[in-house]
Amino acid sequence: MCKAFSALVLKSGEVKWEMGVDSHLSLQEKFGLRELAVVADPAEISMAKVEITPDNGNYLHPNKWTFKLDESVTPSWWTPLDEKAAWKAHAQWKRQLNRIIVRKPIIHPFKIVPPKKITKKHLDALKQWASVGASVGASVGASVRYSVGDSVWDRVWARVWASVWARVWDSVWASVGDSAGDSAGDSVRNSVRDSVGASVRDSVWDSVRNSVRDSVWAYTGSFFKLPRKAWKYTEKIEGDDYPFESACYLWEHGLVPSYDGKKWRLHGGKDTKIVWEGKL
């Protein structure tokens, strides 16, 4: 599987690469380069596929970058100067990446002390989030992949998702159950099932889960600084900044929204209490 940084080093010493393109085959197509499917003679190889990647796989906080000549047969013309040219291109790629990626700590919202009082500013952010949240998953994934490539996006997404998703969702799940007068999410699900049936129960819990998931998507997108027009499927969202900033504002103030199809809630604090609920 191709990784970022990926490039093609030509026999002439020229290096072909582009931000957002991880696939060597895609690079060949983009630059109109062709190579025989199987080249037995090292002297006949016209280009060499290379990769330079962080050893820890962490593009937010990389440790050591390592060079790899991704060829089963080393071209006869390959010299240390070709590797040096690849490193020079990698430095240019990193400068571009550093303009796009936001290297900040991953925040777990329930480890932040939530506001003592929910203000109009918090509710305005919630209202704005309620109006745009449905498009977040498709927008963030498509926009960032297009801008930095699959490898960088997949690694950052996986790191943020693994850090917060399960713990945030489990906490919200339990607190919504508590709000219904039960001690845990399982109890409220059982009571809902008994009273209204499985289809409505599943719809309610799917809605809550999806709303929390969308907040995680929005927060993940905040690790990338793209031009406003680069965020796909957000043409109808007003503003010149990150289109899902409202969710990030709440997140970074220790508040995570959830929606059950009727009511919105704001969850916060180490015990994940519901600090506000109502209709917007």
CYANA upper distance limits for C-alpha pairs under 8 A (distance plus 0.5 A):
  2 CYS  CA      6 SER  CA      7.33
  2 CYS  CA     22 ASP  CA      6.26
  2 CYS  CA     23 SER  CA      5.86
  2 CYS  CA     24 HIS  CA      7.44
  2 CYS  CA     51 GLU  CA      8.17
  2 CYS  CA    151 SER  CA      8.40
  3 LYS  CA     22 ASP  CA      6.07
  3 LYS  CA     23 SER  CA      7.94
  3 LYS  CA     51 GLU  CA      7.08
  3 LYS  CA     52 ILE  CA      8.42
  3 LYS  CA     53 THR  CA      7.56
  3 LYS  CA    151 SER  CA      5.96
  4 ALA  CA     22 ASP  CA      5.98
  4 ALA  CA     51 GLU  CA      7.24
  4 ALA  CA     52 ILE  CA      7.28
  4 ALA  CA     53 THR  CA      6.67
  4 ALA  CA    149 GLY  CA      8.04
  4 ALA  CA    151 SER  CA      6.16
  4 ALA  CA    152 VAL  CA      7.10
  5 PHE  CA     22 ASP  CA      7.29
  5 PHE  CA     51 GLU  CA      5.94
  5 PHE  CA     52 ILE  CA      5.58
  5 PHE  CA     53 THR  CA      6.53
  5 PHE  CA     90 HIS  CA      7.18
  5 PHE  CA     93 TRP  CA      7.98
  6 SER  CA     17 TRP  CA      7.29
  6 SER  CA     21 VAL  CA      8.13
  6 SER  CA     22 ASP  CA      5.91
  6 SER  CA     23 SER  CA      7.50
  6 SER  CA     24 HIS  CA      7.25
  6 SER  CA     49 LYS  CA      7.98
  6 SER  CA     50 VAL  CA      6.35
  6 SER  CA     51 GLU  CA      5.03
  6 SER  CA     52 ILE  CA      7.19
  7 ALA  CA     15 VAL  CA      7.15
  7 ALA  CA     16 LYS  CA      6.14
  7 ALA  CA     17 TRP  CA      5.28
  7 ALA  CA     18 GLU  CA      8.43
  7 ALA  CA     22 ASP  CA      8.48
  7 ALA  CA     24 HIS  CA      7.20
  7 ALA  CA     27 LEU  CA      8.01
  7 ALA  CA     49 LYS  CA      6.60
  7 ALA  CA     50 VAL  CA      5.92
  7 ALA  CA     51 GLU  CA      6.94
  7 ALA  CA     86 ALA  CA      7.99
  8 LEU  CA     15 VAL  CA      6.13
  8 LEU  CA     16 LYS  CA      5.60
  8 LEU  CA     17 TRP  CA      7.14
  8 LEU  CA     24 HIS  CA      7.49
  8 LEU  CA     27 LEU  CA      8.00
  8 LEU  CA     28 GLN  CA      8.46
  8 LEU  CA     47 MET  CA      6.78
  8 LEU  CA     48 ALA  CA      6.07
  8 LEU  CA     49 LYS  CA      5.33
  8 LEU  CA     50 VAL  CA      6.67
  9 VAL  CA     13 GLY  CA      6.69
  9 VAL  CA     14 GLU  CA      6.37
  9 VAL  CA     15 VAL  CA      5.00
  9 VAL  CA     16 LYS  CA      6.94
  9 VAL  CA     47 MET  CA      6.01
  9 VAL  CA     48 ALA  CA      5.60
  9 VAL  CA     49 LYS  CA      7.01
  9 VAL  CA     50 VAL  CA      7.73
  9 VAL  CA     82 ASP  CA      7.52
  9 VAL  CA     86 ALA  CA      7.52
 10 LEU  CA     14 GLU  CA      5.80
 10 LEU  CA     15 VAL  CA      6.69
 10 LEU  CA     16 LYS  CA      8.25
 10 LEU  CA     46 SER  CA      6.67
 10 LEU  CA     47 MET  CA      4.80
 10 LEU  CA     48 ALA  CA      6.89
 11 LYS  CA     45 ILE  CA      8.42
 11 LYS  CA     46 SER  CA      5.95
 11 LYS  CA     47 MET  CA      6.15
 11 LYS  CA     48 ALA  CA      8.39
 11 LYS  CA     77 TRP  CA      7.42
 11 LYS  CA     78 TRP  CA      8.32
 13 GLY  CA     82 ASP  CA      6.45
 13 GLY  CA     85 ALA  CA      7.68
 14 GLU  CA     85 ALA  CA      8.11
 15 VAL  CA     85 ALA  CA      7.40
 15 VAL  CA     86 ALA  CA      6.97
 15 VAL  CA     89 ALA  CA      7.42
 16 LYS  CA     27 LEU  CA      7.87
 16 LYS  CA     31 PHE  CA      8.20
 17 TRP  CA     21 VAL  CA      7.94
 17 TRP  CA     27 LEU  CA      7.20
 17 TRP  CA     89 ALA  CA      8.25
 18 GLU  CA     27 LEU  CA      8.16
 18 GLU  CA     93 TRP  CA      8.33
 19 MET  CA     93 TRP  CA      7.12
 19 MET  CA     96 GLN  CA      8.07
 19 MET  CA     97 LEU  CA      8.39
 19 MET  CA    147 SER  CA      7.54
 19 MET  CA    148 VAL  CA      6.39
 19 MET  CA    149 GLY  CA      7.59
 20 GLY  CA    145 ARG  CA      7.44
 20 GLY  CA    146 TYR  CA      6.32
 20 GLY  CA    147 SER  CA      5.63
 20 GLY  CA    148 VAL  CA      4.51
 20 GLY  CA    149 GLY  CA      4.25
 20 GLY  CA    150 ASP  CA      7.94
 21 VAL  CA     26 SER  CA      7.45
 21 VAL  CA     27 LEU  CA      7.37
 21 VAL  CA    148 VAL  CA      8.01
 21 VAL  CA    149 GLY  CA      5.98
 21 VAL  CA    150 ASP  CA      8.49
 22 ASP  CA     26 SER  CA      8.20
 22 ASP  CA     27 LEU  CA      8.40
 22 ASP  CA    149 GLY  CA      6.50
 22 ASP  CA    150 ASP  CA      7.44
 22 ASP  CA    151 SER  CA      7.45
 23 SER  CA     27 LEU  CA      6.84
 24 HIS  CA     28 GLN  CA      6.75
 24 HIS  CA     49 LYS  CA      7.19
 25 LEU  CA     29 GLU  CA      6.78
 26 SER  CA     30 LYS  CA      6.52
 27 LEU  CA     31 PHE  CA      6.63
 28 GLN  CA     32 GLY  CA      6.25
 28 GLN  CA     33 LEU  CA      5.18
 28 GLN  CA     34 ARG  CA      6.99
 29 GLU  CA     33 LEU  CA      6.79
 29 GLU  CA     34 ARG  CA      8.37
 35 GLU  CA     45 ILE  CA      8.05
 35 GLU  CA     46 SER  CA      7.36
 35 GLU  CA     47 MET  CA      8.15
 39 VAL  CA     44 GLU  CA      7.31
 39 VAL  CA     45 ILE  CA      6.86
 40 ALA  CA     44 GLU  CA      8.38
 40 ALA  CA     73 VAL  CA      8.49
 41 ASP  CA     45 ILE  CA      7.59
 42 PRO  CA     73 VAL  CA      7.06
 42 PRO  CA     74 THR  CA      6.88
 42 PRO  CA     75 PRO  CA      4.98
 42 PRO  CA     76 SER  CA      5.55
 42 PRO  CA     77 TRP  CA      8.49
 43 ALA  CA     75 PRO  CA      6.52
 43 ALA  CA     76 SER  CA      5.56
 43 ALA  CA     77 TRP  CA      7.24
 44 GLU  CA     75 PRO  CA      8.22
 45 ILE  CA     75 PRO  CA      6.33
 48 ALA  CA     69 LEU  CA      7.78
 48 ALA  CA     70 ASP  CA      7.94
 48 ALA  CA     71 GLU  CA      7.34
 48 ALA  CA     74 THR  CA      8.47
 48 ALA  CA     75 PRO  CA      7.74
 49 LYS  CA     69 LEU  CA      6.76
 49 LYS  CA     70 ASP  CA      5.75
 49 LYS  CA     71 GLU  CA      6.90
 50 VAL  CA     67 PHE  CA      7.89
 50 VAL  CA     68 LYS  CA      6.18
 50 VAL  CA     69 LEU  CA      5.13
 50 VAL  CA     70 ASP  CA      5.69
 50 VAL  CA     71 GLU  CA      8.42
 50 VAL  CA     86 ALA  CA      8.17
 51 GLU  CA     67 PHE  CA      6.46
 51 GLU  CA     68 LYS  CA      5.68
 51 GLU  CA     69 LEU  CA      7.12
 51 GLU  CA     70 ASP  CA      7.31
 52 ILE  CA     65 TRP  CA      6.74
 52 ILE  CA     66 THR  CA      5.82
 52 ILE  CA     67 PHE  CA      4.97
 52 ILE  CA     68 LYS  CA      6.67
 52 ILE  CA     87 TRP  CA      8.42
 52 ILE  CA     90 HIS  CA      7.76
 53 THR  CA     57 GLY  CA      7.65
 53 THR  CA     65 TRP  CA      5.75
 53 THR  CA     66 THR  CA      6.03
 53 THR  CA     67 PHE  CA      7.41
 54 PRO  CA     58 ASN  CA      7.02
 54 PRO  CA     59 TYR  CA      7.58
 54 PRO  CA     62 PRO  CA      5.95
 54 PRO  CA     63 ASN  CA      6.69
 54 PRO  CA     64 LYS  CA      5.96
 54 PRO  CA     65 TRP  CA      4.78
 54 PRO  CA     66 THR  CA      6.73
 55 ASP  CA     62 PRO  CA      7.95
 55 ASP  CA     63 ASN  CA      7.05
 55 ASP  CA     64 LYS  CA      6.13
 55 ASP  CA     65 TRP  CA      6.53
 55 ASP  CA     66 THR  CA      7.02
 56 ASN  CA     62 PRO  CA      6.92
 56 ASN  CA     63 ASN  CA      6.82
 56 ASN  CA     64 LYS  CA      8.07
 57 GLY  CA     62 PRO  CA      7.42
 57 GLY  CA    155 ARG  CA      7.40
 58 ASN  CA     62 PRO  CA      5.42
 58 ASN  CA     63 ASN  CA      8.18
 58 ASN  CA    155 ARG  CA      7.09
 58 ASN  CA    156 VAL  CA      7.69
 59 TYR  CA    152 VAL  CA      6.83
 59 TYR  CA    155 ARG  CA      7.44
 59 TYR  CA    156 VAL  CA      7.15
 60 LEU  CA    101 ILE  CA      7.91
 60 LEU  CA    102 VAL  CA      8.00
 60 LEU  CA    103 ARG  CA      5.88
 60 LEU  CA    104 LYS  CA      8.34
 60 LEU  CA    156 VAL  CA      7.26
 61 HIS  CA    103 ARG  CA      7.59
 69 LEU  CA     74 THR  CA      8.46
 74 THR  CA     78 TRP  CA      7.49
 78 TRP  CA     82 ASP  CA      6.82
 79 THR  CA     83 GLU  CA      7.59
 80 PRO  CA     84 LYS  CA      6.71
 81 LEU  CA     85 ALA  CA      6.70
 82 ASP  CA     86 ALA  CA      6.85
 83 GLU  CA     87 TRP  CA      6.83
 84 LYS  CA     88 LYS  CA      6.78
 85 ALA  CA     89 ALA  CA      6.85
 86 ALA  CA     90 HIS  CA      6.66
 87 TRP  CA     91 ALA  CA      6.75
 88 LYS  CA     92 GLN  CA      7.14
 89 ALA  CA     93 TRP  CA      6.79
 90 HIS  CA     94 LYS  CA      6.60
 91 ALA  CA     95 ARG  CA      6.84
 92 GLN  CA     96 GLN  CA      7.04
 93 TRP  CA     97 LEU  CA      6.67
 94 LYS  CA     98 ASN  CA      6.46
 95 ARG  CA     99 ARG  CA      7.07
 96 GLN  CA    100 ILE  CA      7.26
 97 LEU  CA    101 ILE  CA      6.44
 97 LEU  CA    148 VAL  CA      7.78
 98 ASN  CA    102 VAL  CA      8.04
 99 ARG  CA    225 LYS  CA      7.81
100 ILE  CA    224 PHE  CA      5.98
100 ILE  CA    225 LYS  CA      5.27
100 ILE  CA    226 LEU  CA      6.58
101 ILE  CA    223 PHE  CA      6.37
101 ILE  CA    224 PHE  CA      5.02
101 ILE  CA    225 LYS  CA      6.47
102 VAL  CA    222 SER  CA      7.98
102 VAL  CA    223 PHE  CA      5.11
102 VAL  CA    224 PHE  CA      5.91
102 VAL  CA    225 LYS  CA      7.07
103 ARG  CA    223 PHE  CA      7.32
104 LYS  CA    223 PHE  CA      7.94
106 ILE  CA    160 VAL  CA      7.15
106 ILE  CA    163 SER  CA      8.01
107 ILE  CA    111 LYS  CA      8.46
107 ILE  CA    164 VAL  CA      8.47
107 ILE  CA    252 GLU  CA      7.67
108 HIS  CA    112 ILE  CA      7.86
108 HIS  CA    163 SER  CA      8.25
108 HIS  CA    164 VAL  CA      6.51
108 HIS  CA    168 VAL  CA      8.29
108 HIS  CA    254 GLY  CA      8.48
109 PRO  CA    168 VAL  CA      8.41
109 PRO  CA    251 TRP  CA      6.17
109 PRO  CA    252 GLU  CA      6.87
109 PRO  CA    253 HIS  CA      7.69
109 PRO  CA    254 GLY  CA      4.81
109 PRO  CA    255 LEU  CA      6.86
109 PRO  CA    256 VAL  CA      7.72
109 PRO  CA    268 GLY  CA      7.76
109 PRO  CA    269 GLY  CA      8.28
110 PHE  CA    114 PRO  CA      8.45
110 PHE  CA    168 VAL  CA      8.00
110 PHE  CA    254 GLY  CA      6.27
110 PHE  CA    255 LEU  CA      8.02
110 PHE  CA    268 GLY  CA      6.13
110 PHE  CA    269 GLY  CA      5.33
110 PHE  CA    270 LYS  CA      5.52
110 PHE  CA    271 ASP  CA      8.22
110 PHE  CA    272 THR  CA      7.01
111 LYS  CA    254 GLY  CA      7.82
111 LYS  CA    269 GLY  CA      7.00
111 LYS  CA    270 LYS  CA      6.15
112 ILE  CA    253 HIS  CA      7.57
112 ILE  CA    254 GLY  CA      5.54
112 ILE  CA    268 GLY  CA      8.43
112 ILE  CA    269 GLY  CA      6.89
112 ILE  CA    270 LYS  CA      8.02
113 VAL  CA    253 HIS  CA      8.40
113 VAL  CA    254 GLY  CA      6.82
113 VAL  CA    268 GLY  CA      8.04
113 VAL  CA    269 GLY  CA      6.08
113 VAL  CA    270 LYS  CA      8.16
114 PRO  CA    253 HIS  CA      6.75
114 PRO  CA    254 GLY  CA      5.39
114 PRO  CA    255 LEU  CA      7.01
114 PRO  CA    268 GLY  CA      6.03
114 PRO  CA    269 GLY  CA      6.12
115 PRO  CA    253 HIS  CA      7.73
115 PRO  CA    254 GLY  CA      8.15
118 ILE  CA    122 HIS  CA      6.58
118 ILE  CA    123 LEU  CA      7.80
118 ILE  CA    275 VAL  CA      8.07
118 ILE  CA    276 TRP  CA      7.62
119 THR  CA    123 LEU  CA      6.97
120 LYS  CA    124 ASP  CA      6.42
121 LYS  CA    125 ALA  CA      6.73
122 HIS  CA    126 LEU  CA      6.75
122 HIS  CA    250 LEU  CA      7.41
123 LEU  CA    127 LYS  CA      6.57
124 ASP  CA    128 GLN  CA      6.70
125 ALA  CA    129 TRP  CA      6.58
125 ALA  CA    246 SER  CA      5.39
125 ALA  CA    247 ALA  CA      7.63
125 ALA  CA    249 TYR  CA      7.93
125 ALA  CA    250 LEU  CA      7.67
126 LEU  CA    130 ALA  CA      6.51
126 LEU  CA    246 SER  CA      7.34
126 LEU  CA    247 ALA  CA      7.77
126 LEU  CA    250 LEU  CA      8.18
126 LEU  CA    257 PRO  CA      7.91
127 LYS  CA    131 SER  CA      6.93
127 LYS  CA    280 LEU  CA      7.09
128 GLN  CA    132 VAL  CA      7.15
128 GLN  CA    246 SER  CA      6.91
129 TRP  CA    133 GLY  CA      6.04
129 TRP  CA    244 PHE  CA      7.54
129 TRP  CA    246 SER  CA      6.06
129 TRP  CA    247 ALA  CA      6.36
132 VAL  CA    136 VAL  CA      7.82
132 VAL  CA    237 ILE  CA      7.39
132 VAL  CA    244 PHE  CA      7.95
133 GLY  CA    211 SER  CA      8.10
133 GLY  CA    214 ASP  CA      6.89
133 GLY  CA    215 SER  CA      8.32
133 GLY  CA    244 PHE  CA      8.13
134 ALA  CA    214 ASP  CA      8.00
135 SER  CA    139 SER  CA      6.63
135 SER  CA    233 TYR  CA      7.51
135 SER  CA    234 THR  CA      7.93
136 VAL  CA    140 VAL  CA      6.43
136 VAL  CA    214 ASP  CA      6.73
136 VAL  CA    217 TRP  CA      7.10
136 VAL  CA    218 ALA  CA      6.79
136 VAL  CA    244 PHE  CA      7.85
137 GLY  CA    141 GLY  CA      6.73
137 GLY  CA    214 ASP  CA      6.90
137 GLY  CA    217 TRP  CA      6.42
137 GLY  CA    218 ALA  CA      8.19
138 ALA  CA    142 ALA  CA      6.46
138 ALA  CA    233 TYR  CA      8.26
139 SER  CA    143 SER  CA      6.27
139 SER  CA    231 TRP  CA      6.76
139 SER  CA    232 LYS  CA      5.57
139 SER  CA    233 TYR  CA      6.21
139 SER  CA    234 THR  CA      7.65
140 VAL  CA    144 VAL  CA      6.48
140 VAL  CA    217 TRP  CA      7.47
140 VAL  CA    218 ALA  CA      7.70
140 VAL  CA    221 GLY  CA      6.16
140 VAL  CA    231 TRP  CA      7.57
140 VAL  CA    232 LYS  CA      8.11
141 GLY  CA    145 ARG  CA      6.52
141 GLY  CA    153 TRP  CA      8.37
142 ALA  CA    146 TYR  CA      6.62
142 ALA  CA    232 LYS  CA      7.33
143 SER  CA    147 SER  CA      6.82
143 SER  CA    230 ALA  CA      6.80
143 SER  CA    231 TRP  CA      5.70
143 SER  CA    232 LYS  CA      6.02
144 VAL  CA    148 VAL  CA      6.48
144 VAL  CA    149 GLY  CA      7.74
144 VAL  CA    153 TRP  CA      6.90
144 VAL  CA    221 GLY  CA      8.15
144 VAL  CA    224 PHE  CA      7.82
144 VAL  CA    231 TRP  CA      8.47
145 ARG  CA    149 GLY  CA      5.08
145 ARG  CA    150 ASP  CA      5.70
145 ARG  CA    152 VAL  CA      8.45
145 ARG  CA    153 TRP  CA      6.31
146 TYR  CA    150 ASP  CA      8.39
147 SER  CA    226 LEU  CA      8.42
148 VAL  CA    152 VAL  CA      6.72
148 VAL  CA    153 TRP  CA      7.25
149 GLY  CA    153 TRP  CA      6.88
150 ASP  CA    154 ASP  CA      6.24
151 SER  CA    155 ARG  CA      6.74
152 VAL  CA    156 VAL  CA      6.70
153 TRP  CA    157 TRP  CA      6.29
154 ASP  CA    158 ALA  CA      6.42
155 ARG  CA    159 ARG  CA      6.64
156 VAL  CA    160 VAL  CA      6.71
156 VAL  CA    220 THR  CA      8.39
157 TRP  CA    161 TRP  CA      6.29
157 TRP  CA    220 THR  CA      6.85
158 ALA  CA    162 ALA  CA      6.27
159 ARG  CA    163 SER  CA      6.63
160 VAL  CA    164 VAL  CA      6.88
160 VAL  CA    165 TRP  CA      8.43
160 VAL  CA    220 THR  CA      6.79
161 TRP  CA    165 TRP  CA      5.71
161 TRP  CA    216 VAL  CA      7.67
161 TRP  CA    220 THR  CA      8.08
162 ALA  CA    166 ALA  CA      7.74
164 VAL  CA    168 VAL  CA      6.30
164 VAL  CA    216 VAL  CA      8.21
165 TRP  CA    169 TRP  CA      6.45
165 TRP  CA    213 ARG  CA      7.90
165 TRP  CA    216 VAL  CA      7.18
166 ALA  CA    170 ASP  CA      6.48
167 ARG  CA    171 SER  CA      6.65
168 VAL  CA    172 VAL  CA      6.74
169 TRP  CA    173 TRP  CA      6.42
169 TRP  CA    209 ARG  CA      7.63
169 TRP  CA    212 VAL  CA      7.17
169 TRP  CA    213 ARG  CA      8.27
170 ASP  CA    174 ALA  CA      6.77
171 SER  CA    175 SER  CA      6.73
171 SER  CA    271 ASP  CA      8.39
171 SER  CA    272 THR  CA      6.52
172 VAL  CA    176 VAL  CA      6.60
172 VAL  CA    258 SER  CA      8.23
172 VAL  CA    267 HIS  CA      7.36
172 VAL  CA    272 THR  CA      7.22
173 TRP  CA    177 GLY  CA      6.99
173 TRP  CA    185 GLY  CA      6.22
173 TRP  CA    209 ARG  CA      8.40
174 ALA  CA    178 ASP  CA      6.76
174 ALA  CA    183 SER  CA      8.35
174 ALA  CA    184 ALA  CA      5.58
174 ALA  CA    185 GLY  CA      5.12
175 SER  CA    179 SER  CA      6.69
175 SER  CA    184 ALA  CA      7.84
175 SER  CA    185 GLY  CA      7.85
175 SER  CA    267 HIS  CA      8.36
175 SER  CA    272 THR  CA      6.80
175 SER  CA    273 LYS  CA      6.64
175 SER  CA    274 ILE  CA      7.20
176 VAL  CA    180 ALA  CA      7.28
176 VAL  CA    185 GLY  CA      7.36
176 VAL  CA    274 ILE  CA      8.19
177 GLY  CA    181 GLY  CA      7.55
177 GLY  CA    182 ASP  CA      6.19
177 GLY  CA    183 SER  CA      7.22
177 GLY  CA    184 ALA  CA      5.68
177 GLY  CA    185 GLY  CA      4.75
177 GLY  CA    186 ASP  CA      7.93
177 GLY  CA    187 SER  CA      7.52
177 GLY  CA    188 VAL  CA      5.65
177 GLY  CA    189 ARG  CA      8.12
178 ASP  CA    182 ASP  CA      5.35
178 ASP  CA    183 SER  CA      5.82
178 ASP  CA    184 ALA  CA      6.35
178 ASP  CA    185 GLY  CA      7.62
178 ASP  CA    188 VAL  CA      8.34
179 SER  CA    274 ILE  CA      7.99
180 ALA  CA    188 VAL  CA      7.12
181 GLY  CA    188 VAL  CA      8.40
182 ASP  CA    187 SER  CA      6.35
182 ASP  CA    188 VAL  CA      6.36
183 SER  CA    187 SER  CA      7.30
184 ALA  CA    188 VAL  CA      7.36
185 GLY  CA    189 ARG  CA      6.71
186 ASP  CA    190 ASN  CA      6.72
187 SER  CA    191 SER  CA      6.79
188 VAL  CA    192 VAL  CA      6.54
189 ARG  CA    193 ARG  CA      6.52
189 ARG  CA    201 ARG  CA      7.34
190 ASN  CA    194 ASP  CA      6.71
191 SER  CA    195 SER  CA      6.78
192 VAL  CA    196 VAL  CA      6.34
192 VAL  CA    197 GLY  CA      7.51
192 VAL  CA    201 ARG  CA      6.42
193 ARG  CA    197 GLY  CA      5.15
193 ARG  CA    198 ALA  CA      5.78
193 ARG  CA    200 VAL  CA      8.41
193 ARG  CA    201 ARG  CA      6.27
196 VAL  CA    200 VAL  CA      6.85
196 VAL  CA    201 ARG  CA      7.55
197 GLY  CA    201 ARG  CA      6.81
198 ALA  CA    202 ASP  CA      6.47
199 SER  CA    203 SER  CA      6.68
200 VAL  CA    204 VAL  CA      6.69
201 ARG  CA    205 TRP  CA      6.82
202 ASP  CA    206 ASP  CA      6.35
203 SER  CA    207 SER  CA      6.60
204 VAL  CA    208 VAL  CA      6.90
204 VAL  CA    260 ASP  CA      5.70
204 VAL  CA    261 GLY  CA      6.82
205 TRP  CA    209 ARG  CA      6.52
205 TRP  CA    260 ASP  CA      7.28
206 ASP  CA    210 ASN  CA      6.42
207 SER  CA    211 SER  CA      6.65
207 SER  CA    259 TYR  CA      6.73
207 SER  CA    260 ASP  CA      5.73
207 SER  CA    261 GLY  CA      6.62
208 VAL  CA    212 VAL  CA      6.92
208 VAL  CA    258 SER  CA      5.93
208 VAL  CA    259 TYR  CA      5.49
208 VAL  CA    260 ASP  CA      5.33
208 VAL  CA    261 GLY  CA      8.18
209 ARG  CA    213 ARG  CA      6.59
209 ARG  CA    258 SER  CA      8.11
210 ASN  CA    214 ASP  CA      6.57
211 SER  CA    215 SER  CA      7.09
211 SER  CA    257 PRO  CA      7.58
211 SER  CA    258 SER  CA      5.77
211 SER  CA    259 TYR  CA      6.38
212 VAL  CA    216 VAL  CA      7.10
212 VAL  CA    256 VAL  CA      7.63
212 VAL  CA    257 PRO  CA      6.99
212 VAL  CA    258 SER  CA      6.06
213 ARG  CA    217 TRP  CA      6.82
214 ASP  CA    218 ALA  CA      6.65
215 SER  CA    219 TYR  CA      6.64
215 SER  CA    247 ALA  CA      6.48
215 SER  CA    248 CYS  CA      8.13
215 SER  CA    251 TRP  CA      8.33
215 SER  CA    256 VAL  CA      7.66
215 SER  CA    257 PRO  CA      7.89
216 VAL  CA    220 THR  CA      6.60
217 TRP  CA    221 GLY  CA      6.79
218 ALA  CA    222 SER  CA      7.11
218 ALA  CA    244 PHE  CA      6.27
218 ALA  CA    245 GLU  CA      8.17
218 ALA  CA    247 ALA  CA      6.95
218 ALA  CA    248 CYS  CA      7.13
219 TYR  CA    223 PHE  CA      7.96
219 TYR  CA    247 ALA  CA      7.62
219 TYR  CA    248 CYS  CA      5.92
219 TYR  CA    251 TRP  CA      7.91
222 SER  CA    242 TYR  CA      8.03
222 SER  CA    245 GLU  CA      8.24
222 SER  CA    248 CYS  CA      7.77
225 LYS  CA    242 TYR  CA      8.43
226 LEU  CA    230 ALA  CA      6.64
226 LEU  CA    231 TRP  CA      7.74
226 LEU  CA    242 TYR  CA      8.45
227 PRO  CA    231 TRP  CA      7.85
228 ARG  CA    240 ASP  CA      6.52
228 ARG  CA    241 ASP  CA      6.58
228 ARG  CA    242 TYR  CA      6.95
228 ARG  CA    243 PRO  CA      8.09
229 LYS  CA    235 GLU  CA      8.48
231 TRP  CA    243 PRO  CA      8.15
234 THR  CA    243 PRO  CA      7.46
237 ILE  CA    243 PRO  CA      7.01
238 GLU  CA    243 PRO  CA      8.07
239 GLY  CA    243 PRO  CA      7.47
241 ASP  CA    245 GLU  CA      7.91
244 PHE  CA    248 CYS  CA      7.35
245 GLU  CA    249 TYR  CA      6.52
246 SER  CA    250 LEU  CA      6.99
247 ALA  CA    251 TRP  CA      6.59
247 ALA  CA    256 VAL  CA      8.38
248 CYS  CA    252 GLU  CA      6.43
249 TYR  CA    253 HIS  CA      6.83
250 LEU  CA    254 GLY  CA      6.95
250 LEU  CA    255 LEU  CA      5.44
250 LEU  CA    256 VAL  CA      6.94
250 LEU  CA    257 PRO  CA      8.46
251 TRP  CA    255 LEU  CA      5.48
251 TRP  CA    256 VAL  CA      6.15
254 GLY  CA    268 GLY  CA      6.11
254 GLY  CA    269 GLY  CA      7.36
255 LEU  CA    266 LEU  CA      6.36
255 LEU  CA    267 HIS  CA      5.97
255 LEU  CA    268 GLY  CA      5.45
256 VAL  CA    266 LEU  CA      6.02
256 VAL  CA    267 HIS  CA      5.68
256 VAL  CA    268 GLY  CA      7.14
257 PRO  CA    264 TRP  CA      7.35
257 PRO  CA    265 ARG  CA      6.02
257 PRO  CA    266 LEU  CA      5.08
257 PRO  CA    267 HIS  CA      6.82
258 SER  CA    264 TRP  CA      6.23
258 SER  CA    265 ARG  CA      5.72
258 SER  CA    266 LEU  CA      7.03
258 SER  CA    267 HIS  CA      8.22
259 TYR  CA    263 LYS  CA      6.23
259 TYR  CA    264 TRP  CA      5.01
259 TYR  CA    265 ARG  CA      6.84
260 ASP  CA    264 TRP  CA      7.37
262 LYS  CA    279 LYS  CA      7.47
263 LYS  CA    277 GLU  CA      7.13
263 LYS  CA    278 GLY  CA      5.75
263 LYS  CA    279 LYS  CA      5.58
263 LYS  CA    280 LEU  CA      8.40
264 TRP  CA    277 GLU  CA      6.05
264 TRP  CA    278 GLY  CA      6.05
264 TRP  CA    279 LYS  CA      6.47
264 TRP  CA    280 LEU  CA      7.82
265 ARG  CA    274 ILE  CA      7.02
265 ARG  CA    275 VAL  CA      8.06
265 ARG  CA    276 TRP  CA      6.08
265 ARG  CA    277 GLU  CA      4.69
265 ARG  CA    278 GLY  CA      7.13
266 LEU  CA    274 ILE  CA      6.25
266 LEU  CA    275 VAL  CA      6.22
266 LEU  CA    276 TRP  CA      5.68
266 LEU  CA    277 GLU  CA      6.90
267 HIS  CA    272 THR  CA      6.14
267 HIS  CA    273 LYS  CA      6.09
267 HIS  CA    274 ILE  CA      4.99
267 HIS  CA    275 VAL  CA      6.22
267 HIS  CA    276 TRP  CA      7.83
268 GLY  CA    272 THR  CA      5.33
268 GLY  CA    273 LYS  CA      6.12
268 GLY  CA    274 ILE  CA      7.01
268 GLY  CA    275 VAL  CA      6.94
269 GLY  CA    273 LYS  CA      6.84
